[in-house]
Amino acid sequence: MSTRDKKTITEFMIEEQRRFPAATGDFTALLNYVRLACKRISFIIGRGALSGAHGSAEATNVQGEAQTKLDVVANDIFLRTSEYGGHLAGMISEELETPYQIPAEYPRGRYLLSFDPLDGSSNIDVNAPVGSIFSVLRAPRGAQPPSVEDFLQPGASQLCAGYAIYGATTMLVLTVGRGVHGFTLDRGFGEFILTHPHMRIPEETSEFAINASNERFWEPPVKRYVVECLAGKGGVRGKDFNMRWIASLVAEVHRILIRGGLFMYPKDTKEPDKAGRLRLLYEANPMAMIVEQAGGSASSGRIRMLDVVPTELHQRVPVILGCKTEVERIEQYHLEHDQGLDHAYSSPLFNERSLFIQN
């Protein structure tokens, strides 16, 4: 079957829209603008160093993180592509301190867009996968200019979530609450084509991803889980595990959707004043919705991610997501730790030993 015989993302969204006779088409139009933003970012990333957008922007964002030139470019593309369509009341971004207000010369709509314009941007210079993450909410006050509080909705309120991954190919992965579907950008045809319908996370896995350099800062439940995995066939899990780490949330989640696994960026003591590393509204929540719609699970370790009630625009949370049975195991370890039932894993001896030194 040729590309022209396959369903485009626009055709897919129109079919979804037709399931709701009262739909106005605004939501479909909004997602088409998001699609266009991702295509534009893909084009610039695909040019590599020829784009002139590589390297540091010599600035930091509101969260004190060093910005690359492409962080700034991608953020501007999302804003400029999405602002004038008349479908949004406002936007928030990892790169902006406050909500972005739609310019007065453009009409406002009844949706809110949250996005991380370029996840994993530190990978750009080494030509590793990066991506964009986005989430759509209903504006609680309609087309009025949104306040911070309007965005502070739990992830369960999301209407749509998705990401684009810019790698060997560009893919856009999307859920509107009816499963997860992957679309590959046909660069010759100039459109995203449905290539991965009804994506599902395998129910079993022997692969996990975590930044092992933070081992000394992990909580006992996370150490317990990783120790058991590294023990392999001779340990309580009775099988060998592989450990991965790409330093890009988009790439980690995409691998889990394609072949299974578990991703962890847990709470730790490295920066005690921060509850976690990843941001709730435009990183953890969209990915949690995607993972759950694909049959997996997403948690902070102690609460379902989509049930977390936001209190801040750039709120950070611990994230554990992927294979449902593995997430449930780690949640159980957190529960046992909080109840004081994991004495062996809370002892000073355990805390001082490295996970990677065999005695």
N, C-alpha and C positions, 0 to 999 in steps of 0.2 A: 504494500500500500504506500503510495507516495505521500509527501507532506501535504499536498493540496487535498488529499482525501481524508485527512485527519481533522479533528475538531480544534479550532483555535480557542484561545482563552476568551475572546469576545463572544464567540458562539456559545461557549460553555456558560458564561455569565448570563447571556440572554435566555438560555434554557432554564437556568436557575430562577431568573426573574419571572418567567412564565408560570412558575409554581405558585405564585402569589398574585392573583388577579388584580388586587388593589395597588400593586407596586407601581411607583411613578417612573422608575428608571434612574432615579438620582443615585442610588447605591451602585448600580452597574456602571454608571458614568464615572463615579468617583474611583472605582477600582480600575477603570481604563486609564485614568490619569496616573494612578500609582504604577500601573504596568508601564506606562510611557516613561515615568521617572526612572524606573529600573533599567529600561532599555538604554536610556541616555547615559546612566552611570556605567552600564556594561560596556558601552562604546568607548568611553574614556579609559576605563581600566584595561580594556583590550588593546589599547594603543601603547600601554606600558610607559616606559620612560619617554617615548615620543610625544606623549601628551603634554609634557612640561609640568605635570601636576604631582610628580614624585617628590619625596623628601619632606622635611619638617616645615610646618607653617610658622614655626618660631613663636607659638602662642599656646595657651592652655584653654580648655573649655571651662565651663562653670564648675565642674567637678575636680578641677586641678589636674586633669590629664593632658599630656602633651598632644597637640593636634597635628595631624599630617595635612599637607595641602589637599589631599583627596577627601579628608574628613570635611573640610570647608566646602569644597566643590560639590560633593555629594549632598550635603545639607542644603546648599543653595538650589540644587536641581530639584530636590523634593519640594521645597517651598515654592519656587517659581512655577513648577509644573502643576502643582495642586491648588494654588491659591485662587485662580481666576475662574474656575469652572462653575462656581455658584453652589457647590455641594457641601462645603465645609463651613462650620462656625469658627473653627480655629484648629491649631496644631501645637503639638509639643515635640521636642527633639532632644536627644542626648546633648546636642551642641548648644542649646539655648537655655538660659536661666529661667525665663518666664514663658507662658503660653504665647504663641505667635498669633497676632490678630490679623484677620483678613483685611487687606487694604480697603479703605472706604469706597474706592471706585469700583470694587467688585461686589457682586451680590453674595450674601451668606446663605449657607444651607443648614441642615439639621444634623450633621455628623461631625465627629471629632476624630482627628488623625494623630496617632502617636507613632514615632519612628526613631530608629537608630539608623542614620543614613549610611554608615559604613562600619559594620562590625568587623573586628579583627584587622583593623587598618595597619597594625604593626607588621602584618604579613606581606604588605604590598611590595616592599623592596626586595623580598626574597621570592616573589612570584608564587606565593601560596594562596589558597582559597580565602576569599573575604565575602562579605554579603551585606544585605540591607534587611532590616526587620521592620514590620509595620503592624498596626492594630487599629481597628475602627470601632468607635463607640457611638452611641446615640447622644446627641447634645441634650442634656436634661432641660435646658431652657430654650430649645429651638434655635432660631437664627440669631439670638442675642450674642454679643461678644462674650466669649467664655471666660470664667474665672478659673483659678487653680482648682477650686473645689469641684468644678464640673468634670475635671479629668480624674478625680479620685474615686473611681468606680472599681469594684473588684473584678478580677479577670473573667468571672462567670458572666459578666454583662457584655463582653465583647461580641460584636456582630460578625466580625471577620478577623482573621489573623493570617499572616503570611511572611515569607521571606524570599529574597532572591539570593542565589549563590553564584558568584562570579569565579568560575574555575576553568577547567578545560572546555566546558560548555557553560552557558548561562542557563540556569533554571529558575523558575518562579514556582514556589510551592504555596498552596492556598487552601484555607478552609473557610467556609461560610456556615459551619455548623452541621454539615452533611458529609462528613468524611474529609479526607485529605487528598488533594490532587496535584500532580506535578506537571509543569509545562516547560518544554525545552525551547529556547530561542533559536529559530531557524534564521541564521544571519543572511542567507540568500533571499528567503521569503520575507524577512523582516517582521516576523510575528512569533509569539509564543504558541507552541503546539502541544496539545495534550498527549503526553507520552507515558505518564505514570498515574493512571487512574486508580482511585481507591487504595492509596498507600497504607500499608499496615506494618506495625512493628512486630517482629517475631516474638513469640511468647517466652522463648528461652534464649539465653545468651551466655557467652563465655568471654565477654569483652567489656571493659570499662575504661572511662577516661577521667583523669584527674591530674592536677598539677602537683606532681610528687615533690617538687621543691618546697612545698608548704607543709610537708609531713609533720614537722615539729610543732606546727600551730593548730593541727586538727583536734577536734573534740574526740573523746574516746569512742563514741559509736562509729565514727568514720574510720578511725584507726582499726577498730575491730573488724569492720567489713573488709578493708583493704588487706589486712594481715591474712584473713581467711582466704581471700582470693589468691594471694601470692603463695600460699601454702600448697596450692595445686592439688593433684590427685591424692597426695598423702594427708591432706587436711580435711576439715569438716565438710568442705564443699564437694570433695571427691572428684574434682576435675580441674584441669589447667585453665587459667585465664590469661588473656592478653591485655596489656594496658596501652592506651593511646592518649595523645594530647596534641591538638593542632593549634590551640590558642585562638580559636574563632568559634563562637557559639553557633553560628550558622553552619559551619562545616561539621561541627560535632553532632548537631541535631540531624543534619542531612545524612551523615553516615548511619545514625541510628535508624532513621526511616528506611534506608536502603537495605541494611543488613543486620540491624539490631544492635543492642548494647545499652550502656548506661553512661550518663554524664553527671559529674559532680563538681560543683563549685561551692563547697559547704561553708558554713560559718566557721571562723577560726579566730585565733588570738593575735594574728599578725598586726591587725589594726583594730584594737579593741573598741574604738568608738564607732565602727561601722558594723552593721548587722550582717553584711554580706558583701559580695563583690558586684554582682549583676543587678541591674536596675529593674524594678518590678514592672513599671507601666509599659515600657517599650522594648524590653528584652525577655524577662521571665514570663510575663503573662501571655504574650503572643505565642511563645514557644510552648508554654504549658497547654494552651488551647489546641495547637497543632498536634502535640504528642498525645493528648487524651483522645482527640478525634481519630487518631491512628491506632488506638487500642493500647496505648501506654499509660504512664502515670507521671505526674509532676508534683513535687512536694518541697517544702522547706526542710524536711526531716521531721517536722512536728505538726505541720498542717498542710492540707491540700493547697497548692499554689493558687488556684483560681478562687479560693475562699478568703485569701488574705485581703483585708480591708486597707487600702492605701491611706497614708496620712501625710505624705509629702510627694511632691512632683518627681523628684529624683531619688526616691526611696530605694535603698539597696536591700536585697534579700539573699539568703542562702538558697541554692538551687540544686535539686537532685531530680533527674528526669530520665525517662527511657523505659526499658522493659519493666512492666508492671510488677512482676514478682520480685524483682531486685529492689525496686523502690520501696515496696512493702516490707522487705527484709530490713532495710536501713531504717525505716520508720519504727519498726519493732525494736531495733537496737537503741534508737533514741528514747523510746518509751521505757525500756528496761534501765537505761542509764539514768533517766530522770526519776525513776522510782527506786534507784539504788540497788538494782538487781544484777548489775554487771560488775561485780567486785573485781574479778580478774583483770578486766579491761580498764578499770579506773585506778589501779594500783600505781604507785610511783615507779615500780620496776617496768611496767608496761610503757608508761609515758616516757621513760628515758631511753628505751631501746629503739634503734632504728628499724624500720620495716624491711630494710634492704640488707641487713647484716645477719647472716645465719650463724648461730652459736653452736 
